[in-house]
Amino acid sequence: MGNPLKTHRATTAVRAIERSARRVVAAAAGAAALAAAWPGLAADAAEPLPLTIASSHTTGLPWVGVMHTVFVPQSNARLEAIGSEYRIRWTESYGGSLYKYSHTLEAVEIGLTDLGWVGTLWELSKMPLQNVTYYTPFVTDDYQMIFEIFNELHETMPELREAWTAQNQRFLGGSVLDTYHLMTNFPVRTVEDLRGRKILAPGPSAAWLEGTGAVPVDGGLTTYYTQIQTGVADGVLTILTGAPPYRIHEVAPYITLVGIGAQLTGGMAINLDTWERLPAEVQEVFTELGTAYSEGVAAELGVRYENGLKSMQEEGAVVYELPMEEKRKWLDGMPNIAGRWAEASERRGYPAKKVLQAYMDAVRARGGEPLRNWDEEPYP
């Protein structure tokens, strides 16, 4: 069996992005000429280094906005502060103008963008280890802790770094989300209230509903409103920082604070070929800014969470905190989804049990008190 961490260059998604890249280059001959001159520019500090930074999402979201407000402006400021002669000439492209959300990994991989936000939450096959938080609910609501743990684990665990290297990129800093709660068009006071209800829970979050009697429905932030409005779903498991901009509280005004857990969603990455051409001092600044990026995302989440919850209440949303005994019922009814994920990933050659253990140990070492110690349970 081959090493599953080796990159897969011939995927349909990559070919689609390559076609997109050719169209972009053809439409921007000047930019292409500048990019072609890049190898020689690294040796000439008198000329700015041309780099592209991009995302499939808009700067209105924290994990993208911080790229624009922190990473880009601070790069040249920090280079100047250390006395470097190098400067960056940035081309910024956000909001999906270069590629869509399903291609964040491949866009950086093939160099359509030099740096970008990569959503590993959509890469369950290629990057399962980065999705461990989605299979360990009710561990911690502390998103600050999550990014600190995973930035550190990416430094200390080669397996996590190699997951990025296999996709021809280097991880700079993690992006996180605030904890997940329930928003519904009916009041929820007990876990039993969810029985038979259709709840939007895309991807791995569908497993969080196992044992509740609820029916998971696929969707995304941009579709939740219409799906609830039209009766496709009765509610959603979602982050409260993402709900207000999409007016979800208008169709699902009952907010039940559950605290399923903060999540690692991916992070900023740089194309590996680009990275290897950068001067050492630029690499040093980018490494520092990777941490600054994560810190900026966490700080932005804190502000948006409180403001978002307040604004939705002011517009009629009803907030209720699920009692601990009901959380316990929810959690106790859930199968060992972490063990199931770890076993499946191990069969494909990924050291998921090692990552699961390291993550849970790191949470407890920082004073976290998981409601369920997933690493201590027998594997299915």
N, C-alpha and C positions, 0 to 999 in steps of 0.2 A: 504493500500500500504506500503510495507516495505521500510526501509531506503536504497536508492540506493548507499549510500556511504559504505555499508557493503561489504566486499570483496567477490569475487566469486572464490572460490578455485578450482572448478571442471571444469574449462575451458579446451578446447582442447589444447590451447597454453601451459597451465601449465603442462598438462600431457605430452606434447611433450618435454618440458624442463626437466621434471622429468626423462624421459627416457634418455635424453642427460646427465643429471647429473649422473645417475647410470653408464653410460658408462665411463664418466670421472673419477668417483671414482674408478671403477673397474680397470681402466688403471693406476691409480696413488695410489697404496696402501699406499705408504709412506705418501702422502699428506693426505689421509683419516685418517691415524692413528694420524697424527698431529692435524687434525681438531677434532677428537674424544677427544683429551686431552685438548681441549680449555677451558671447564668450570673450570677446576682446575687451569689453568694458570693465570686466572684473579686475583686469590688470592695470587699468587706468583710472586712478582715483579722481582725476580731474573731471571725468564724465559721470553723471548720476547713473546708478544701476537701475535699469527699467524692470519693474516687477508689476504683475497683475495680482490683485486680491479680489475675491469674488464670493458670492453666495447665491443659493437658489431662493433665499428668503430676503425680505426687506430689512432695512435698518431699524424698523419699528420693533423688531424682536431683539431681546437683550443679547443673545449669542451672535447676532450679526451687527447690531448697533455698536457694540464695543470694539469690533474690528475697525469701524470707521472713526470712533471717538477716542480710542486708546491706542490701538496697535499702529495705525498709520501715522498719526501725528507724533507719537512718542518715539518712533523709530529714528527719525532724523534728529530729533532733540537729544536722544541718548547717544547717538553717534557723535554729535557735536560735543556733548558733555565729556566724553572719554578722549577727546582730541583726535578722533578719526577724520581722515580726509574723505571718507566715503559718504555718499548720500544716496537715497532711494528716490527714483522718479516713479511714483505710484500711479497705476491705472486702476480705478475702483469700479467694480461692476456687481451690483447687488440686485435683488428682486427678480432673479431668474432670467436676466437678459442673455446670459451665456449658456445656462443649463438649468434644468428643473430639479426638484427635490429628490427625485429617484436616481439622479446621477451625480450626487455630491462626491461620492468616493472616486468614481471613474474620472471626473473632471480634473481632480488634482493628480490622479494617477498618470494620465496621459499628457499633463501639462497644458490643458486648455486654460487653466489658471495656475499661477505659481503657488499661491497660497489660497486657502479657502476653508470654510466651515464644512466639516464632514459629519453627516448624521449617521453614526454607527447603529442607531436604533432601527434603521432600515436594512442593516447588513447582518441579519441573523445567520446567514450561511457563511459569508466571508470573514466576519469578525464576531463570532459568538462570544468570545471572552469579554469583549467590551460591553456585553449586554447582561452581565451577571446581576446588576441591580434590578433589572426587570423581572428576574426570576426569584427575587428575595424580598417580597413585600413585607411591610410592617417592620422594617429594620431601623430606619431613622428618617426623620423629616428634615434633618439638618443638611441642606444642600452645600453649605460651606464645608462641612466635614467630608461630603462626597467628593468634591473636586480636590480637596487636599489629599485624600486617600489615593485617588486614582492618578493624580499627578505624581505622587510619590511612588506608587506601584509601577508606573510606567518607567520610572528610573531604576527600580530595584528588580523588576521581573523581566528578563529578556523575552519571555513568551508574549507579553503585552506589546513590547516594542516591535517584535518581529511581525506581529499582525499588521502593523502599518508598513514596515519595510517590504513585506510581501506584496503590498499594493503600491510600491514605488513612491512612498512618501514618509515623512518624518513627523511624528506627533509633537506639537508645541505646547498645547494646554487644553485641558478638558472643559467641556461645557455641561452645565447641569440644569435641571428643572426643579421647581418647587414641588412639594408633595402633592399627590393626587387626592382629589375629593370627589364627591358625588354631586351632580346637578340633575334634578329631575323635575317632571311636571306633576308630581304627586309627592306628598310628604313621606319621608322615611324616618321612622322612629326605632325600628328593629330590623334585623337582617331578614326576618321573615317577610317584611314588606316588599322585598325585592323578588320574591318568588313569582315566576312567570312573566316578569317584566323584561322588556327588551332594552338593554343598556349598551350604549356605544362604548366599545373597548377594543380598539384596533391592535393588531400585532400581538406581541407577548402579553399585553395587559388583559387580554381575554381570559387568561388563566387565573387572574385575580378573582373572577366571578365563580370559579368552580366551587361547588358546594353551597352556593347561595340560592340556587334555583332560578337565577336570572339567566336570560338568553343573551350572549354577547353578539353585538352587531358591529361590523367593520365601518370605519369612517375616518374623518380627519377634521382638524379645527375648521377648515373652510367649508365642510359639509354638515357639521353638527346641527346648526340652526335649522336648515331645511329638513333634515332627517327627523328631527323632533317635531317640527311644525307640521309635517305631513303624516306623522304617525308611524314612520318607519322605526322609530325608537321612542322610548319613554324617558330616556335620560342618558347621561354620559359620565364616565369616569374621566376627569380632566384636571388640568392645572388651572388654578384661579388667576394666574397672570395672563393666561391666554384667552380666558373667557370674555372679559369686558370688550375687547376690540371687535369680537365677533357677535356681540349682543346675545350670547347664549342664555343669559338670565331672563330674557324676554319670553322665551319659550320653555325654559326650565328654571322657574324662579325659586325652587326649593334647593338650597345649598346645604348638604349634609357633610360636616367636617369629619372625615374618616381618618385621614393621615396614613394613606397606603405607602407613602415613602417618597423621598426625593430620588431623582434618577440621574445617572450619567447618560447623556444623549449622544455624545461624540466629542468633537473638539476641533480646534484649529490645527491644520496640517500644512506642510509645505512639500511640494514635489521634490523627490529625492535628487533628481538630476540638477534641479535649481539649487538645492541646498549644498550639494558638493561643489558647485561653482562659486559659492559665496566666499568672500574673504573671511578669515577667522573672526575678526572683530564684529562683522555683521552677524555672523552665526551666534556670537556671544550675546549680542543685543536681542536677537530674535528669541533666543532661549529664555532670557529674562522677561521679555514681553509675553511669552507664552503663559507664564505665571500671572503677570499683570492682566492678561486677557481673562483668565479664569476668575481672578479676584473681581474684575469689573463686572462680569456676568452675574456673579453672586450678589454683589452690591446692588445691581440694577433689579434683580429679582426681589430683594428685600423691600425695596421701595414700591415696586409694582404690585406685590402681593397685598400689602396693607392698603394701598390706595384702591386697588381693584376690588377688594372685598368691601371696603367702605362705600365705594361708588355704586356697587350693585345693590347693597342694602338701601341706599338712599333712593334707588329707583324701584324699590318694591320687593327685592329678593328677601326671602326668609331664611335665616341662618340657624342651623341646629347642629350641635356637636353630638355625635354618636357616643353613647356611654361606653366605658371600657368593657363592661360585661358583654355588650353587643359586638364590640371589636373582637373580643375573645371568641365569641361564637363564630364570627366570620372566619377568623384565622384557623380555629380548630376544625372547621368543616372543610378547609382547603387541603387537598392532597399535597404530598411533598413535591411541589413543582420545581424546587431548586435541585433536588436529587435527580428528578427525571431529566431536567435540562443537562445536568452535569454528566449523567450516564450517556445520554445521546451524543453530547459533544465529545466525550472521551472515546466513544466508538468511532468517531471521525478523526481521531488523532489529536484533539485539542486537550490540553491539561486543565480542564474546567474545575476539577476537584481541588487542585492546587490554588487556583485563582479564587474559588469560593472560600476556601479556608483562609487565605491571606486577607480577603476583604472583610470577612466576619471578625477575624482577629483584630484588624485595624480599627474597626468600629468600636469594639469593646475596649481596646487599648486607649481610645480617646474619650472614654466615659459613656459611650453609647449603650443603650439598654434595649436590644432588639426584643420585640414581643415574641419572636420565634427564632431560636438558634438553628438556622437551617443546616449549618455544617455539622451539627451534633446528631442529626437524625440518620438512621440507616438508609443506605441508598436502595432505591426500588429494585 
